[in-house]
Amino acid sequence: MSSTRPNCFKCRHFFITHQQDHPYGCQAMGFKSKQLPSLVAKQSSGMECQLFTPK
């Protein structure tokens, strides 16, 4: 298993929201956050993002 986190900026599900409080979003997981979605996924589940899809 890889020890590196998926790069959200290279994922087709990642988007910039342009909202100051929640600037990053993930369409696959359906949320917006202050942190990159891959980091939130790791903190929430203990696993690396399983929905990463390269652009």
MOBEL-V748901 format. One record per residue. N is the residue number from 1. PSI is psi in whole degrees, 0 to 359 (999 if undefined). D_CENTER is the distance of its C-alpha to the mean C-alpha in Angstrom with 1 decimal. Layout:
N,PSI,D_CENTER  N,PSI,D_CENTER
//
This chain:
1,141,18.6  2,143,16.6  3,2,16.0  4,141,13.4  5,142,9.7  6,143,8.1  7,106,8.0  8,324,5.2  9,344,8.5  10,10,10.1  11,141,8.2  12,342,10.3  13,344,8.0  14,142,6.3  15,156,8.9  16,129,10.8  17,337,12.6  18,19,15.5  19,127,15.9  20,320,16.9  21,332,15.8  22,78,12.2  23,343,11.4  24,146,7.7  25,160,6.7  26,118,5.5  27,326,9.0  28,320,8.9  29,347,8.1  30,43,10.0  31,166,9.0  32,148,8.9  33,170,8.9  34,332,10.5  35,163,8.1  36,140,4.9  37,324,2.3  38,327,3.6  39,318,6.5  40,318,6.9  41,316,6.9  42,316,9.3  43,324,11.3  44,316,11.7  45,343,12.7  46,358,13.8  47,153,12.3  48,159,9.8  49,129,7.2  50,357,10.0  51,7,8.8  52,128,8.0  53,117,10.8  54,147,12.3  55,999,13.6
//
